[in-house]
Amino acid sequence: MNLLQKKSTFPYFYMQTLTVWLPTGATPDGISVDQVSGLLFYTDTGYNIIALITLEGTYSKTVINQDLDEPRAIVTNPQTG
């Protein structure tokens, strides 16, 4: 997967937006920002994965890439990590 090639803008916090660069071909659907860890988790219906990226865009990782069929919503709980 080619990283940091697609610019995506998401609603972030009270009348603000967050812009991150995602892999080419990514189709982000659900997003969740963990402000404690500084990570944005997203579901990708194009690659059928759940992935994370730092809010600065310096690191990304696929968290789950098996047994998913068009993953949609996602939520994080910063209290449990």
Secondary structure as a PSIPRED ss2 file (coil, helix, strand):
# PSIPRED VFORMAT (PSIPRED V4.0)

   1 M C   1.000  0.000  0.000
   2 N C   1.000  0.000  0.000
   3 L C   1.000  0.000  0.000
   4 L C   1.000  0.000  0.000
   5 Q C   1.000  0.000  0.000
   6 K E   0.000  0.000  1.000
   7 K E   0.000  0.000  1.000
   8 S E   0.000  0.000  1.000
   9 T E   0.000  0.000  1.000
  10 F E   0.000  0.000  1.000
  11 P E   0.000  0.000  1.000
  12 Y C   1.000  0.000  0.000
  13 F C   1.000  0.000  0.000
  14 Y C   1.000  0.000  0.000
  15 M C   1.000  0.000  0.000
  16 Q C   1.000  0.000  0.000
  17 T E   0.000  0.000  1.000
  18 L E   0.000  0.000  1.000
  19 T E   0.000  0.000  1.000
  20 V E   0.000  0.000  1.000
  21 W E   0.000  0.000  1.000
  22 L E   0.000  0.000  1.000
  23 P C   1.000  0.000  0.000
  24 T C   1.000  0.000  0.000
  25 G C   1.000  0.000  0.000
  26 A C   1.000  0.000  0.000
  27 T C   1.000  0.000  0.000
  28 P E   0.000  0.000  1.000
  29 D E   0.000  0.000  1.000
  30 G E   0.000  0.000  1.000
  31 I E   0.000  0.000  1.000
  32 S E   0.000  0.000  1.000
  33 V E   0.000  0.000  1.000
  34 D E   0.000  0.000  1.000
  35 Q C   1.000  0.000  0.000
  36 V C   1.000  0.000  0.000
  37 S C   1.000  0.000  0.000
  38 G C   1.000  0.000  0.000
  39 L E   0.000  0.000  1.000
  40 L E   0.000  0.000  1.000
  41 F E   0.000  0.000  1.000
  42 Y E   0.000  0.000  1.000
  43 T E   0.000  0.000  1.000
  44 D E   0.000  0.000  1.000
  45 T C   1.000  0.000  0.000
  46 G C   1.000  0.000  0.000
  47 Y C   1.000  0.000  0.000
  48 N C   1.000  0.000  0.000
  49 I E   0.000  0.000  1.000
  50 I E   0.000  0.000  1.000
  51 A E   0.000  0.000  1.000
  52 L E   0.000  0.000  1.000
  53 I E   0.000  0.000  1.000
  54 T E   0.000  0.000  1.000
  55 L C   1.000  0.000  0.000
  56 E C   1.000  0.000  0.000
  57 G C   1.000  0.000  0.000
  58 T C   1.000  0.000  0.000
  59 Y C   1.000  0.000  0.000
  60 S E   0.000  0.000  1.000
  61 K E   0.000  0.000  1.000
  62 T E   0.000  0.000  1.000
  63 V E   0.000  0.000  1.000
  64 I E   0.000  0.000  1.000
  65 N C   1.000  0.000  0.000
  66 Q C   1.000  0.000  0.000
  67 D C   1.000  0.000  0.000
  68 L C   1.000  0.000  0.000
  69 D C   1.000  0.000  0.000
  70 E C   1.000  0.000  0.000
  71 P C   1.000  0.000  0.000
  72 R C   1.000  0.000  0.000
  73 A C   1.000  0.000  0.000
  74 I C   1.000  0.000  0.000
  75 V C   1.000  0.000  0.000
  76 T C   1.000  0.000  0.000
  77 N C   1.000  0.000  0.000
  78 P C   1.000  0.000  0.000
  79 Q C   1.000  0.000  0.000
  80 T C   1.000  0.000  0.000
  81 G C   1.000  0.000  0.000
